[in-house]
Amino acid sequence: MKYITLANGVKMPLLGLGTFLSENGTDAYNSVKWALEAGYRLIDTAQTYGNEESVGKAIKDSGIDRSEIFITTKLYPGKIGYNNAKKYFEESLKKLDTDYIDLYLIHWPSQNYELTSECWKAMEEIYRTGKARAIGVSNFNIHHLENLKKTAKIMPMLNQVELHPGLRQLHMQKYLNENNIAINSYGPLMKGQAFDIPLLKELSLKYNKSIPNIITKWGIQRNVVMIPKSVTKDRIIENFNVFDFDITGEDMEKINNLNITRRVYSDPDNAHFVPLKEII
Ligand code: NDP
């Protein structure tokens, strides 16, 4: 396994399992179980995925020491706010059946800067209790981060964004590097659209690796945390099989310079989750 070191010194695996749409119950439980057996040590979940109980149970049942496993979870989109961050953090601890979370993220920014900053204050307080080893954000554009800078005592340690061969996020990564914030990709397979990209087919043949392997290794070599999701045992094992080859600098550049721009999820500036004012 390869790791990155977050701004506060915490080490995070560069490869993990995604669990969006892995249903609580058999799918989420088995996928986490198989992933841990295959050697994964990072599991990415979120309150809104509704599967924290099964994720937590699979981690417990694995018998692997908790300190060896890195759990990311995220505050419900649309429930951003000071009290909610704390309330739902405690709920995540219970559901995941753990004493601490490795990385707690704000899932989506609000376009209301003030609300986002208040929420971040709660995230900082959670971090100071030691119950979250690291804190960060997801789907933050640069303007959201610049706004946070005005009031934050601690800057986010990571930003999880849509990142794949159709949306390479080189500019975002440069900004995050300059601000000592790690980057985590989501949606690496572009909801299946990555399989149609001719360059990736070519590189898959050249390296004798699957297209998901090529994408994952491309991310890891850029120091991007990669979390491909699958509930299929063979795919989970296959997706981990990326540590026995390297992509040349020239091929890395070819992917970085692909002439396509395609989002498969919403642009954070255009996806509005209504804050539930009454419980903030
Ligand atoms: P991915 O790009 O990881 O693609 C998942 C899909 O690809 C599933 O349908 C899966 O099928 C299939 N798949 C996986 N491996 C293979 C393979 N080797 N060959 C063929 N098909 C394969 O999508 P996600 O959108 O799930 O992103 C990954 C993770 O990122 C999420 O699970 C979640 O943890 C996180 N995320 C975060 C978001 C955020 O807002 N912060 C938003 C979206 C995702 P199957 O499961 O049937 O095997």
py3Dmol code that shows the C-alpha trace and the ligand (Angstrom):
import py3Dmol

protein = """\
ATOM      1  CA  MET A   1       0.000   0.000   0.000  1.00  0.00           C
ATOM      2  CA  LYS A   2       1.118   3.534  -0.665  1.00  0.00           C
ATOM      3  CA  TYR A   3       0.149   6.418   1.634  1.00  0.00           C
ATOM      4  CA  ILE A   4      -0.050  10.166   1.646  1.00  0.00           C
ATOM      5  CA  THR A   5       0.603  12.276   4.722  1.00  0.00           C
ATOM      6  CA  LEU A   6      -2.088  14.813   5.545  1.00  0.00           C
ATOM      7  CA  ALA A   7      -1.199  18.308   6.807  1.00  0.00           C
ATOM      8  CA  ASN A   8      -1.411  17.165  10.452  1.00  0.00           C
ATOM      9  CA  GLY A   9       0.883  14.150   9.910  1.00  0.00           C
ATOM     10  CA  VAL A  10      -1.871  11.508   9.678  1.00  0.00           C
ATOM     11  CA  LYS A  11      -1.139   8.863   7.046  1.00  0.00           C
ATOM     12  CA  MET A  12      -3.924   7.931   4.628  1.00  0.00           C
ATOM     13  CA  PRO A  13      -3.884   5.025   2.130  1.00  0.00           C
ATOM     14  CA  LEU A  14      -3.873   6.152  -1.503  1.00  0.00           C
ATOM     15  CA  LEU A  15      -6.254   3.341  -2.478  1.00  0.00           C
ATOM     16  CA  GLY A  16      -9.553   2.492  -0.852  1.00  0.00           C
ATOM     17  CA  LEU A  17     -13.039   1.129  -1.445  1.00  0.00           C
ATOM     18  CA  GLY A  18     -15.945   3.423  -2.360  1.00  0.00           C
ATOM     19  CA  THR A  19     -19.403   2.492  -1.072  1.00  0.00           C
ATOM     20  CA  PHE A  20     -21.864   4.908  -2.720  1.00  0.00           C
ATOM     21  CA  LEU A  21     -24.914   2.819  -3.784  1.00  0.00           C
ATOM     22  CA  SER A  22     -23.610  -0.215  -1.848  1.00  0.00           C
ATOM     23  CA  GLU A  23     -26.778  -1.031   0.022  1.00  0.00           C
ATOM     24  CA  ASN A  24     -26.780  -1.405   3.774  1.00  0.00           C
ATOM     25  CA  GLY A  25     -26.940  -5.162   4.395  1.00  0.00           C
ATOM     26  CA  THR A  26     -25.351  -7.826   2.232  1.00  0.00           C
ATOM     27  CA  ASP A  27     -23.835  -5.595  -0.453  1.00  0.00           C
ATOM     28  CA  ALA A  28     -22.089  -3.120   1.830  1.00  0.00           C
ATOM     29  CA  TYR A  29     -21.084  -5.799   4.336  1.00  0.00           C
ATOM     30  CA  ASN A  30     -19.635  -8.191   1.773  1.00  0.00           C
ATOM     31  CA  SER A  31     -17.880  -5.532  -0.292  1.00  0.00           C
ATOM     32  CA  VAL A  32     -16.059  -4.213   2.788  1.00  0.00           C
ATOM     33  CA  LYS A  33     -15.279  -7.757   3.950  1.00  0.00           C
ATOM     34  CA  TRP A  34     -13.836  -8.740   0.560  1.00  0.00           C
ATOM     35  CA  ALA A  35     -11.914  -5.485   0.285  1.00  0.00           C
ATOM     36  CA  LEU A  36     -10.268  -5.934   3.684  1.00  0.00           C
ATOM     37  CA  GLU A  37      -9.393  -9.531   2.769  1.00  0.00           C
ATOM     38  CA  ALA A  38      -7.833  -8.274  -0.479  1.00  0.00           C
ATOM     39  CA  GLY A  39      -5.633  -5.782   1.402  1.00  0.00           C
ATOM     40  CA  TYR A  40      -7.623  -2.505   1.239  1.00  0.00           C
ATOM     41  CA  ARG A  41      -7.257  -0.432   4.406  1.00  0.00           C
ATOM     42  CA  LEU A  42      -9.326   2.635   3.468  1.00  0.00           C
ATOM     43  CA  ILE A  43     -13.126   2.533   3.360  1.00  0.00           C
ATOM     44  CA  ASP A  44     -15.070   5.568   2.108  1.00  0.00           C
ATOM     45  CA  THR A  45     -18.656   5.923   3.289  1.00  0.00           C
ATOM     46  CA  ALA A  46     -21.057   8.792   4.048  1.00  0.00           C
ATOM     47  CA  GLN A  47     -24.114   9.383   6.195  1.00  0.00           C
ATOM     48  CA  THR A  48     -26.214   9.811   3.088  1.00  0.00           C
ATOM     49  CA  TYR A  49     -25.199   6.375   1.693  1.00  0.00           C
ATOM     50  CA  GLY A  50     -27.176   4.802   4.563  1.00  0.00           C
ATOM     51  CA  ASN A  51     -24.693   1.948   4.918  1.00  0.00           C
ATOM     52  CA  GLU A  52     -22.507   2.931   7.884  1.00  0.00           C
ATOM     53  CA  GLU A  53     -23.899   0.089  10.035  1.00  0.00           C
ATOM     54  CA  SER A  54     -22.891  -2.619   7.583  1.00  0.00           C
ATOM     55  CA  VAL A  55     -19.558  -0.952   6.891  1.00  0.00           C
ATOM     56  CA  GLY A  56     -18.856  -0.810  10.633  1.00  0.00           C
ATOM     57  CA  LYS A  57     -19.937  -4.400  11.186  1.00  0.00           C
ATOM     58  CA  ALA A  58     -17.735  -5.730   8.383  1.00  0.00           C
ATOM     59  CA  ILE A  59     -14.773  -3.812   9.837  1.00  0.00           C
ATOM     60  CA  LYS A  60     -15.429  -5.214  13.333  1.00  0.00           C
ATOM     61  CA  ASP A  61     -15.929  -8.753  12.086  1.00  0.00           C
ATOM     62  CA  SER A  62     -12.716  -8.637  10.030  1.00  0.00           C
ATOM     63  CA  GLY A  63     -10.658  -8.992  13.214  1.00  0.00           C
ATOM     64  CA  ILE A  64      -8.178  -6.463  11.790  1.00  0.00           C
ATOM     65  CA  ASP A  65      -6.959  -3.978  14.377  1.00  0.00           C
ATOM     66  CA  ARG A  66      -9.006  -0.780  14.124  1.00  0.00           C
ATOM     67  CA  SER A  67      -5.793   1.270  14.007  1.00  0.00           C
ATOM     68  CA  GLU A  68      -4.889  -0.357  10.682  1.00  0.00           C
ATOM     69  CA  ILE A  69      -8.128   0.713   8.982  1.00  0.00           C
ATOM     70  CA  PHE A  70      -8.846   4.237   7.773  1.00  0.00           C
ATOM     71  CA  ILE A  71     -12.549   5.217   7.738  1.00  0.00           C
ATOM     72  CA  THR A  72     -13.836   8.296   5.927  1.00  0.00           C
ATOM     73  CA  THR A  73     -17.411   9.453   6.461  1.00  0.00           C
ATOM     74  CA  LYS A  74     -19.237  12.642   5.524  1.00  0.00           C
ATOM     75  CA  LEU A  75     -21.876  14.971   6.954  1.00  0.00           C
ATOM     76  CA  TYR A  76     -25.239  14.704   5.168  1.00  0.00           C
ATOM     77  CA  PRO A  77     -25.487  17.099   2.210  1.00  0.00           C
ATOM     78  CA  GLY A  78     -28.264  19.564   2.987  1.00  0.00           C
ATOM     79  CA  LYS A  79     -27.696  19.267   6.736  1.00  0.00           C
ATOM     80  CA  ILE A  80     -24.694  21.538   6.795  1.00  0.00           C
ATOM     81  CA  GLY A  81     -24.584  23.602   9.988  1.00  0.00           C
ATOM     82  CA  TYR A  82     -22.856  23.892  13.347  1.00  0.00           C
ATOM     83  CA  ASN A  83     -25.192  21.718  15.429  1.00  0.00           C
ATOM     84  CA  ASN A  84     -25.762  19.206  12.677  1.00  0.00           C
ATOM     85  CA  ALA A  85     -22.052  18.581  12.158  1.00  0.00           C
ATOM     86  CA  LYS A  86     -21.773  17.554  15.819  1.00  0.00           C
ATOM     87  CA  LYS A  87     -25.051  15.710  16.064  1.00  0.00           C
ATOM     88  CA  TYR A  88     -24.529  13.593  12.950  1.00  0.00           C
ATOM     89  CA  PHE A  89     -20.873  12.968  13.781  1.00  0.00           C
ATOM     90  CA  GLU A  90     -22.002  11.256  17.005  1.00  0.00           C
ATOM     91  CA  GLU A  91     -24.568   9.287  15.008  1.00  0.00           C
ATOM     92  CA  SER A  92     -21.832   8.114  12.617  1.00  0.00           C
ATOM     93  CA  LEU A  93     -19.716   6.923  15.545  1.00  0.00           C
ATOM     94  CA  LYS A  94     -22.648   4.845  16.769  1.00  0.00           C
ATOM     95  CA  LYS A  95     -23.569   3.444  13.363  1.00  0.00           C
ATOM     96  CA  LEU A  96     -19.971   2.610  12.501  1.00  0.00           C
ATOM     97  CA  ASP A  97     -19.556   1.220  16.030  1.00  0.00           C
ATOM     98  CA  THR A  98     -16.237   2.960  16.536  1.00  0.00           C
ATOM     99  CA  ASP A  99     -14.700   5.436  19.000  1.00  0.00           C
ATOM    100  CA  TYR A 100     -13.246   7.676  16.305  1.00  0.00           C
ATOM    101  CA  ILE A 101     -13.439   8.507  12.614  1.00  0.00           C
ATOM    102  CA  ASP A 102     -10.203   8.834  10.653  1.00  0.00           C
ATOM    103  CA  LEU A 103     -11.499  11.528   8.323  1.00  0.00           C
ATOM    104  CA  TYR A 104     -14.763  13.466   8.655  1.00  0.00           C
ATOM    105  CA  LEU A 105     -15.802  15.558   5.650  1.00  0.00           C
ATOM    106  CA  ILE A 106     -18.431  18.182   4.880  1.00  0.00           C
ATOM    107  CA  HIS A 107     -20.053  16.379   1.925  1.00  0.00           C
ATOM    108  CA  TRP A 108     -21.249  19.451  -0.024  1.00  0.00           C
ATOM    109  CA  PRO A 109     -20.659  23.139   0.537  1.00  0.00           C
ATOM    110  CA  SER A 110     -23.602  25.445   0.992  1.00  0.00           C
ATOM    111  CA  GLN A 111     -23.607  28.479  -1.311  1.00  0.00           C
ATOM    112  CA  ASN A 112     -24.238  30.342   1.929  1.00  0.00           C
ATOM    113  CA  TYR A 113     -20.645  31.043   2.991  1.00  0.00           C
ATOM    114  CA  GLU A 114     -21.611  31.955   6.531  1.00  0.00           C
ATOM    115  CA  LEU A 115     -23.378  28.639   7.087  1.00  0.00           C
ATOM    116  CA  THR A 116     -20.401  26.738   5.678  1.00  0.00           C
ATOM    117  CA  SER A 117     -17.990  28.612   7.973  1.00  0.00           C
ATOM    118  CA  GLU A 118     -20.173  27.914  11.028  1.00  0.00           C
ATOM    119  CA  CYS A 119     -20.252  24.264  10.094  1.00  0.00           C
ATOM    120  CA  TRP A 120     -16.477  24.249   9.701  1.00  0.00           C
ATOM    121  CA  LYS A 121     -16.121  25.684  13.225  1.00  0.00           C
ATOM    122  CA  ALA A 122     -17.936  22.595  14.538  1.00  0.00           C
ATOM    123  CA  MET A 123     -15.655  20.379  12.442  1.00  0.00           C
ATOM    124  CA  GLU A 124     -12.626  22.037  14.077  1.00  0.00           C
ATOM    125  CA  GLU A 125     -14.118  21.456  17.527  1.00  0.00           C
ATOM    126  CA  ILE A 126     -14.753  17.802  16.707  1.00  0.00           C
ATOM    127  CA  TYR A 127     -11.141  17.513  15.526  1.00  0.00           C
ATOM    128  CA  ARG A 128      -9.864  19.009  18.781  1.00  0.00           C
ATOM    129  CA  THR A 129     -11.696  16.322  20.792  1.00  0.00           C
ATOM    130  CA  GLY A 130      -9.557  13.727  19.016  1.00  0.00           C
ATOM    131  CA  LYS A 131     -12.630  11.792  17.852  1.00  0.00           C
ATOM    132  CA  ALA A 132     -11.814  12.685  14.243  1.00  0.00           C
ATOM    133  CA  ARG A 133      -8.139  12.153  13.385  1.00  0.00           C
ATOM    134  CA  ALA A 134      -8.504  14.492  10.403  1.00  0.00           C
ATOM    135  CA  ILE A 135     -11.172  16.780   8.943  1.00  0.00           C
ATOM    136  CA  GLY A 136     -11.835  17.933   5.416  1.00  0.00           C
ATOM    137  CA  VAL A 137     -14.371  18.801   2.767  1.00  0.00           C
ATOM    138  CA  SER A 138     -15.857  17.423  -0.421  1.00  0.00           C
ATOM    139  CA  ASN A 139     -17.100  19.140  -3.562  1.00  0.00           C
ATOM    140  CA  PHE A 140     -15.549  22.442  -2.537  1.00  0.00           C
ATOM    141  CA  ASN A 141     -14.581  24.688  -5.420  1.00  0.00           C
ATOM    142  CA  ILE A 142     -11.695  27.098  -4.960  1.00  0.00           C
ATOM    143  CA  HIS A 143     -13.998  29.973  -4.024  1.00  0.00           C
ATOM    144  CA  HIS A 144     -15.527  27.872  -1.221  1.00  0.00           C
ATOM    145  CA  LEU A 145     -12.034  27.162   0.152  1.00  0.00           C
ATOM    146  CA  GLU A 146     -10.938  30.774  -0.190  1.00  0.00           C
ATOM    147  CA  ASN A 147     -13.978  31.803   1.815  1.00  0.00           C
ATOM    148  CA  LEU A 148     -13.266  29.232   4.520  1.00  0.00           C
ATOM    149  CA  LYS A 149      -9.734  30.629   4.837  1.00  0.00           C
ATOM    150  CA  LYS A 150     -11.151  33.890   6.182  1.00  0.00           C
ATOM    151  CA  THR A 151     -12.394  32.310   9.425  1.00  0.00           C
ATOM    152  CA  ALA A 152     -10.829  28.852   9.681  1.00  0.00           C
ATOM    153  CA  LYS A 153      -8.367  28.177  12.486  1.00  0.00           C
ATOM    154  CA  ILE A 154      -7.467  24.872  10.857  1.00  0.00           C
ATOM    155  CA  MET A 155      -7.726  24.437   7.093  1.00  0.00           C
ATOM    156  CA  PRO A 156      -9.322  21.286   5.641  1.00  0.00           C
ATOM    157  CA  MET A 157      -6.783  18.499   5.287  1.00  0.00           C
ATOM    158  CA  LEU A 158      -8.407  17.025   2.171  1.00  0.00           C
ATOM    159  CA  ASN A 159     -10.903  17.874  -0.561  1.00  0.00           C
ATOM    160  CA  GLN A 160     -12.779  14.973  -2.214  1.00  0.00           C
ATOM    161  CA  VAL A 161     -13.874  15.936  -5.736  1.00  0.00           C
ATOM    162  CA  GLU A 162     -15.036  14.354  -8.954  1.00  0.00           C
ATOM    163  CA  LEU A 163     -11.780  13.395 -10.685  1.00  0.00           C
ATOM    164  CA  HIS A 164     -11.228  10.942 -13.524  1.00  0.00           C
ATOM    165  CA  PRO A 165      -9.814  10.918 -17.082  1.00  0.00           C
ATOM    166  CA  GLY A 166     -12.734  13.083 -18.239  1.00  0.00           C
ATOM    167  CA  LEU A 167     -12.196  15.670 -15.476  1.00  0.00           C
ATOM    168  CA  ARG A 168      -8.554  15.658 -14.510  1.00  0.00           C
ATOM    169  CA  GLN A 169      -8.678  18.526 -11.971  1.00  0.00           C
ATOM    170  CA  LEU A 170      -5.051  19.571 -12.591  1.00  0.00           C
ATOM    171  CA  HIS A 171      -5.819  23.173 -11.661  1.00  0.00           C
ATOM    172  CA  MET A 172      -7.635  22.122  -8.489  1.00  0.00           C
ATOM    173  CA  GLN A 173      -4.759  19.828  -7.532  1.00  0.00           C
ATOM    174  CA  LYS A 174      -2.216  22.627  -8.030  1.00  0.00           C
ATOM    175  CA  TYR A 175      -4.271  24.948  -5.798  1.00  0.00           C
ATOM    176  CA  LEU A 176      -4.675  22.246  -3.141  1.00  0.00           C
ATOM    177  CA  ASN A 177      -0.937  21.436  -3.220  1.00  0.00           C
ATOM    178  CA  GLU A 178      -0.114  25.091  -2.701  1.00  0.00           C
ATOM    179  CA  ASN A 179      -2.446  25.111   0.303  1.00  0.00           C
ATOM    180  CA  ASN A 180      -1.230  21.799   1.757  1.00  0.00           C
ATOM    181  CA  ILE A 181      -4.618  20.108   1.209  1.00  0.00           C
ATOM    182  CA  ALA A 182      -4.710  16.515  -0.065  1.00  0.00           C
ATOM    183  CA  ILE A 183      -6.950  15.519  -2.967  1.00  0.00           C
ATOM    184  CA  ASN A 184      -9.275  12.507  -3.182  1.00  0.00           C
ATOM    185  CA  SER A 185     -10.977  11.448  -6.421  1.00  0.00           C
ATOM    186  CA  TYR A 186     -14.528  10.192  -6.676  1.00  0.00           C
ATOM    187  CA  GLY A 187     -16.288   8.645  -9.646  1.00  0.00           C
ATOM    188  CA  PRO A 188     -13.026   7.322 -11.182  1.00  0.00           C
ATOM    189  CA  LEU A 189     -14.807   5.131 -13.738  1.00  0.00           C
ATOM    190  CA  MET A 190     -17.095   7.938 -14.926  1.00  0.00           C
ATOM    191  CA  LYS A 191     -20.214   5.796 -14.435  1.00  0.00           C
ATOM    192  CA  GLY A 192     -18.825   3.414 -17.086  1.00  0.00           C
ATOM    193  CA  GLN A 193     -18.004   6.103 -19.656  1.00  0.00           C
ATOM    194  CA  ALA A 194     -14.249   5.651 -19.059  1.00  0.00           C
ATOM    195  CA  PHE A 195     -14.463   2.270 -20.778  1.00  0.00           C
ATOM    196  CA  ASP A 196     -15.107   3.980 -24.140  1.00  0.00           C
ATOM    197  CA  ILE A 197     -12.006   6.212 -24.132  1.00  0.00           C
ATOM    198  CA  PRO A 198      -9.619   4.930 -26.878  1.00  0.00           C
ATOM    199  CA  LEU A 199      -6.421   6.003 -25.071  1.00  0.00           C
ATOM    200  CA  LEU A 200      -7.419   3.996 -21.989  1.00  0.00           C
ATOM    201  CA  LYS A 201      -8.148   0.927 -24.157  1.00  0.00           C
ATOM    202  CA  GLU A 202      -4.707   1.336 -25.738  1.00  0.00           C
ATOM    203  CA  LEU A 203      -2.942   1.657 -22.376  1.00  0.00           C
ATOM    204  CA  SER A 204      -4.895  -1.273 -20.987  1.00  0.00           C
ATOM    205  CA  LEU A 205      -3.456  -3.459 -23.785  1.00  0.00           C
ATOM    206  CA  LYS A 206       0.037  -1.972 -23.452  1.00  0.00           C
ATOM    207  CA  TYR A 207       0.309  -2.611 -19.686  1.00  0.00           C
ATOM    208  CA  ASN A 208      -1.857  -5.747 -19.690  1.00  0.00           C
ATOM    209  CA  LYS A 209      -4.039  -4.190 -16.990  1.00  0.00           C
ATOM    210  CA  SER A 210      -7.758  -3.380 -16.847  1.00  0.00           C
ATOM    211  CA  ILE A 211      -8.995   0.147 -17.569  1.00  0.00           C
ATOM    212  CA  PRO A 212      -9.936   0.608 -13.861  1.00  0.00           C
ATOM    213  CA  ASN A 213      -6.339  -0.389 -12.977  1.00  0.00           C
ATOM    214  CA  ILE A 214      -4.895   2.166 -15.414  1.00  0.00           C
ATOM    215  CA  ILE A 215      -7.094   4.945 -14.009  1.00  0.00           C
ATOM    216  CA  THR A 216      -6.383   4.012 -10.403  1.00  0.00           C
ATOM    217  CA  LYS A 217      -2.626   3.900 -10.966  1.00  0.00           C
ATOM    218  CA  TRP A 218      -2.722   7.192 -12.864  1.00  0.00           C
ATOM    219  CA  GLY A 219      -4.366   8.749  -9.789  1.00  0.00           C
ATOM    220  CA  ILE A 220      -2.011   7.137  -7.277  1.00  0.00           C
ATOM    221  CA  GLN A 221       1.043   8.284  -9.269  1.00  0.00           C
ATOM    222  CA  ARG A 222      -0.388  11.829  -9.067  1.00  0.00           C
ATOM    223  CA  ASN A 223      -0.787  11.416  -5.270  1.00  0.00           C
ATOM    224  CA  VAL A 224      -4.564  11.423  -5.603  1.00  0.00           C
ATOM    225  CA  VAL A 225      -6.456   9.158  -3.176  1.00  0.00           C
ATOM    226  CA  MET A 226      -8.469   6.707  -5.330  1.00  0.00           C
ATOM    227  CA  ILE A 227     -11.618   4.919  -4.082  1.00  0.00           C
ATOM    228  CA  PRO A 228     -13.166   2.816  -6.876  1.00  0.00           C
ATOM    229  CA  LYS A 229     -16.483   1.332  -5.776  1.00  0.00           C
ATOM    230  CA  SER A 230     -17.636  -2.200  -6.415  1.00  0.00           C
ATOM    231  CA  VAL A 231     -19.891  -4.769  -4.761  1.00  0.00           C
ATOM    232  CA  THR A 232     -18.500  -7.552  -6.971  1.00  0.00           C
ATOM    233  CA  LYS A 233     -15.824  -9.729  -5.353  1.00  0.00           C
ATOM    234  CA  ASP A 234     -13.708 -10.275  -8.502  1.00  0.00           C
ATOM    235  CA  ARG A 235     -13.736  -6.564  -9.345  1.00  0.00           C
ATOM    236  CA  ILE A 236     -12.797  -5.567  -5.786  1.00  0.00           C
ATOM    237  CA  ILE A 237      -9.792  -7.888  -6.008  1.00  0.00           C
ATOM    238  CA  GLU A 238      -8.930  -6.739  -9.546  1.00  0.00           C
ATOM    239  CA  ASN A 239      -9.153  -3.042  -8.607  1.00  0.00           C
ATOM    240  CA  PHE A 240      -6.533  -3.532  -5.894  1.00  0.00           C
ATOM    241  CA  ASN A 241      -4.085  -5.107  -8.326  1.00  0.00           C
ATOM    242  CA  VAL A 242      -2.171  -1.909  -9.139  1.00  0.00           C
ATOM    243  CA  PHE A 243       1.047  -2.138  -7.178  1.00  0.00           C
ATOM    244  CA  ASP A 244       3.026  -4.299  -9.635  1.00  0.00           C
ATOM    245  CA  PHE A 245       3.362  -1.811 -12.494  1.00  0.00           C
ATOM    246  CA  ASP A 246       4.059   1.855 -13.164  1.00  0.00           C
ATOM    247  CA  ILE A 247       2.736   4.121 -15.893  1.00  0.00           C
ATOM    248  CA  THR A 248       5.512   5.980 -17.712  1.00  0.00           C
ATOM    249  CA  GLY A 249       5.733   9.763 -17.418  1.00  0.00           C
ATOM    250  CA  GLU A 250       4.877  10.051 -21.095  1.00  0.00           C
ATOM    251  CA  ASP A 251       1.673   7.989 -20.709  1.00  0.00           C
ATOM    252  CA  MET A 252       0.743   9.903 -17.557  1.00  0.00           C
ATOM    253  CA  GLU A 253       0.925  13.116 -19.597  1.00  0.00           C
ATOM    254  CA  LYS A 254      -1.217  11.587 -22.341  1.00  0.00           C
ATOM    255  CA  ILE A 255      -4.006  10.953 -19.816  1.00  0.00           C
ATOM    256  CA  ASN A 256      -3.481  14.384 -18.212  1.00  0.00           C
ATOM    257  CA  ASN A 257      -3.846  15.971 -21.643  1.00  0.00           C
ATOM    258  CA  LEU A 258      -6.906  14.034 -22.857  1.00  0.00           C
ATOM    259  CA  ASN A 259      -9.006  16.240 -25.037  1.00  0.00           C
ATOM    260  CA  ILE A 260     -12.343  15.662 -23.254  1.00  0.00           C
ATOM    261  CA  THR A 261     -14.155  17.388 -20.439  1.00  0.00           C
ATOM    262  CA  ARG A 262     -17.049  15.445 -19.049  1.00  0.00           C
ATOM    263  CA  ARG A 263     -18.610  15.652 -15.617  1.00  0.00           C
ATOM    264  CA  VAL A 264     -20.696  12.657 -14.623  1.00  0.00           C
ATOM    265  CA  TYR A 265     -21.860  14.175 -11.325  1.00  0.00           C
ATOM    266  CA  SER A 266     -23.227  17.665 -10.575  1.00  0.00           C
ATOM    267  CA  ASP A 267     -21.003  20.700 -10.485  1.00  0.00           C
ATOM    268  CA  PRO A 268     -21.031  21.723  -6.799  1.00  0.00           C
ATOM    269  CA  ASP A 269     -21.980  25.262  -7.821  1.00  0.00           C
ATOM    270  CA  ASN A 270     -25.157  23.997  -9.449  1.00  0.00           C
ATOM    271  CA  ALA A 271     -26.314  21.317  -7.024  1.00  0.00           C
ATOM    272  CA  HIS A 272     -28.266  22.862  -4.219  1.00  0.00           C
ATOM    273  CA  PHE A 273     -29.134  20.916  -1.131  1.00  0.00           C
ATOM    274  CA  VAL A 274     -31.589  22.891   0.932  1.00  0.00           C
ATOM    275  CA  PRO A 275     -30.290  23.375   4.473  1.00  0.00           C
ATOM    276  CA  LEU A 276     -32.816  22.200   7.017  1.00  0.00           C
ATOM    277  CA  LYS A 277     -32.876  25.445   8.985  1.00  0.00           C
ATOM    278  CA  GLU A 278     -35.141  24.108  11.692  1.00  0.00           C
ATOM    279  CA  ILE A 279     -32.539  21.635  12.947  1.00  0.00           C
ATOM    280  CA  ILE A 280     -29.357  23.651  12.420  1.00  0.00           C
TER     281      ILE A 280
END
"""
ligand_1 = """\
48
NDP
P -16.887 4.429 -9.687
O -16.339 5.313 -10.717
O -15.984 3.836 -8.669
O -17.691 3.291 -10.429
C -18.477 2.343 -9.785
C -19.154 1.493 -10.842
O -18.165 0.798 -11.624
C -20.041 0.439 -10.259
O -21.144 0.323 -11.112
C -19.199 -0.831 -10.294
O -20.028 -1.969 -10.461
C -18.371 -0.598 -11.535
N -17.018 -1.218 -11.458
C -16.155 -1.151 -10.422
N -15.021 -1.822 -10.699
C -15.161 -2.327 -11.940
C -14.339 -3.132 -12.774
N -13.135 -3.527 -12.369
N -14.808 -3.453 -14.011
C -16.020 -3.038 -14.437
N -16.855 -2.279 -13.681
C -16.436 -1.923 -12.451
O -18.063 5.276 -9.061
P -18.537 5.955 -7.786
O -19.325 7.034 -8.314
O -19.140 4.986 -6.859
O -17.238 6.630 -7.057
C -16.394 5.944 -6.171
C -16.648 6.352 -4.727
O -16.458 7.755 -4.553
C -18.090 6.163 -4.235
O -18.449 4.836 -4.041
C -18.086 7.012 -3.004
O -17.445 6.340 -1.920
C -17.308 8.214 -3.501
N -18.200 9.283 -4.039
C -18.206 10.496 -3.390
C -18.999 11.532 -3.822
C -18.976 12.829 -3.098
O -19.844 13.681 -3.347
N -18.048 13.048 -2.194
C -19.876 11.405 -5.004
C -19.774 10.107 -5.640
C -18.953 9.122 -5.167
P -20.371 -3.038 -9.285
O -20.444 -2.314 -7.982
O -21.675 -3.579 -9.728
O -19.282 -4.067 -9.314
"""
view = py3Dmol.view(width=600, height=400)
view.addModel(protein, "pdb")
view.setStyle({"model": 0}, {"cartoon": {"style": "trace"}})
view.addModel(ligand_1, "xyz")
view.setStyle({"model": 1}, {"stick": {}})
view.zoomTo()
view.show()
